[in-house]
């Protein structure tokens, strides 16, 4: 049996409607929070990449919303 390691980033598409993007970003933020909690607040390299991508994608969403 094969396993598939799904991350919310895998389904991110900048062309999605803004509500879909917002839900995806919320799932990604929750995943980051769970990971940080499991690591007692320590962030690993994957977490740093995830955080940087999240910041970039939040900025993109702000632009799409005209904010």
C-alpha positions as CSV (number, residue, x, y, z in Angstrom):
1,X,0.0,0.0,0.0
2,X,1.3,3.4,-0.9
3,X,0.7,6.5,1.2
4,X,0.2,10.0,0.0
5,X,1.4,12.8,2.2
6,X,-1.1,15.6,1.4
7,X,-0.4,19.1,2.4
8,X,-2.9,22.0,1.9
9,X,-0.2,23.7,-0.2
10,X,-0.7,20.9,-2.7
11,X,-4.2,22.2,-3.6
12,X,-3.3,25.9,-3.6
13,X,-4.2,27.6,-6.9
14,X,-3.9,31.4,-7.2
15,X,-6.7,31.4,-9.8
16,X,-9.2,30.0,-7.4
17,X,-12.0,32.2,-6.1
18,X,-11.0,34.2,-3.1
19,X,-13.2,32.2,-0.7
20,X,-11.5,29.0,-1.7
21,X,-8.0,30.6,-1.3
22,X,-9.0,31.9,2.2
23,X,-10.1,28.4,3.3
24,X,-6.9,26.9,1.9
25,X,-4.8,29.5,3.8
26,X,-6.8,28.8,7.0
27,X,-6.0,25.1,6.7
28,X,-2.4,25.8,6.1
29,X,-2.2,28.1,9.1
30,X,-3.9,25.4,11.3
31,X,-1.4,22.9,10.1
32,X,1.5,25.2,10.9
33,X,0.0,25.8,14.4
34,X,-0.4,22.1,15.0
35,X,3.2,21.4,13.9
36,X,4.5,24.2,16.1
37,X,2.5,22.8,19.1
38,X,3.9,19.4,18.5
39,X,7.4,20.8,18.5
40,X,6.9,22.9,21.6
41,X,7.1,26.1,19.5
42,X,10.3,25.2,17.7
43,X,10.2,25.6,13.9
44,X,12.0,23.3,11.5
45,X,13.1,24.1,7.9
46,X,9.8,22.8,6.4
47,X,7.9,25.1,8.8
48,X,10.0,28.0,7.8
49,X,9.3,27.3,4.1
50,X,5.6,26.8,4.9
51,X,5.5,30.1,6.8
52,X,7.2,32.0,4.0
53,X,4.8,30.6,1.5
54,X,1.8,31.4,3.7
55,X,3.0,35.1,4.1
56,X,3.4,35.4,0.3
57,X,0.0,33.9,-0.4
58,X,-1.7,36.0,2.2
59,X,-0.2,39.1,0.4
60,X,-1.6,37.8,-2.9
61,X,-5.0,37.3,-1.3
62,X,-4.9,40.9,0.0
63,X,-4.2,42.1,-3.5
64,X,-7.1,40.0,-4.9
65,X,-9.4,41.6,-2.3
66,X,-8.2,45.1,-3.1
67,X,-6.9,45.6,0.4
